[in-house]
Amino acid sequence: MTRSGPRCRWCSEPLRDTFVDLGKSPLCERYLTAEELDCMEPFYPLHVRVCRHCWLVQLEAYVPAEEIFTEYAYFSSYSESWIAHGRAYAQSVINRFGLNHRSLVVEAASNDGYLLQHFAARGIPVLGIEPARNVAAVALERGIPTCVEFLTADLARRLATEGTRADLLIANNVLAHVPDLRDFVAGLTHLLAPHGVLTLEFPHLQRLIEGNQFDTIYHEHFSYFSFTSAVRILSDSGFSVFDVEELSTHGGSLRVYAQPADNSSRPVLPAVPTLLEREARAGVTTLAYYGGFSERVQQTKRRLLSFLISARDAGRHVVGYGAPGKGNTLLNYCGIRSDLLDYTVDRNPYKQGKFLPGTHIPIHHPGRIAETRPDFILILPWNLQDEIVTQLDYVRTWGGRLAVPIPEPRVLDGLEPVPIPKPTA
């Protein structure tokens, strides 16, 4: 932050307008061991602002990316639906762009190789770029060539000099994680071959607002993109967007297809102007569009606390399912600790036996649910609701019920949502 206040990470204009202020929270992927529970834990502001010049919604970079992502707790392969998503994407782009053994597919933030494995299995050369050493090690064990570094303009220039230019360059769910947006996008420019295709996936800001998805705001997410702001950023950087798809992932995402601006071999498809026009009608380039979100967030907090307090007063037990980053934003903002949520479970062995940041709620193996037979299970990764509902079907045997906090707190009766009853006097 400068003395004159924060400035936009893209256009450098002063940031004067609040989108939402979620108070202070610890890093959402900083899971604690038992020995760390009595140590000081740093909390940082979750004050999100909108730039009235380029309309990029953003959080200040209070913590260097190296501190967040060098050792990381998120492994994509622990979600079956995410594996299926990656497999379907790979098949689609292989067919659409005619990728073969002479092509090169490069992925920025390649995680544990969950996506590139589908290209490698088809004999297509791949390269992953992944800064988290522990996650990259899993990809390397799978035989996925991985450069264990952050993608920067300098790294991209070095790779390009060595002859590494991507026919397909993938940047899925990484754009939001980049504090130095200009340097990262410049890296994409250097890495893409002259006739190559860049695809990006990122949560859609319009869906975040419409779906009240405030828990997707955390320190690892520095920016929140409308299609309008993303197109501007790519256009400013020498790319031309030629297609866009709306996805259901992460509560509603966009998949954007771009090519170098001086390559007109792929025509701009109708989906691009259609979505830009829809956002314009919604008012994404007006401050009024971003107003009112804070009040809805506060109402959700009150309703969730009301449910948990009434459940506890009635002698009911509530536990969590999952230990995602979004869950930690939710729990810390609402002030929910183990007095209201007994514990949570997660399929990722990396998290089991540890404690959630800030709230210190213990994380167990999923088998803990069958052992303790709680009355309610609160699904924290609500974006994977369908997958998790299927996994937890067995809780009906003792009358257990499932609940989700977003877009509004509700208990699931079968697959149909019903309102959470307000506590009685």
Buried (B, 14 or more C-beta within 10 A) or exposed (E): EEEEEBBBBBBEEBBEEBBBBBEBBBBBBBBBEEEBEEEEBEBBBBBBBBBBEBBBBBBBBBBEBEEBBBBBBBBBBBBEBBBEBBBEBBEEBBEEBEBEEEBBBBBBBBBBBBBBBBBBEBEBBBBBBBBBEBBBBBBBEBEBBBBBBBBBBBBBBBBBEEEBBBBBBBBBBBBBBBBBBBBBBBBBBBBBBEEBBBBBBBBBBBBBBEBBBBBBBBBBBBBBBBBBBBBBBBEEBBBBBBBBBBBEBBBBBBBBBBBBBEBEEBEEBEBBEEBBEEBEEBEBBEEEBBEEBBEBBEEBBEBBBBBBEBBBEEEEBBBBBBBBBBBBBBBBBBEBBBEBBBBBBBBBEBBBEBBBBBBBBBBBBBEBBEEEEBBBBBBBBBBBBEBBBEBBEEBEEEEBBBBBBBBBBBBBEEEEBEEBEEBEE
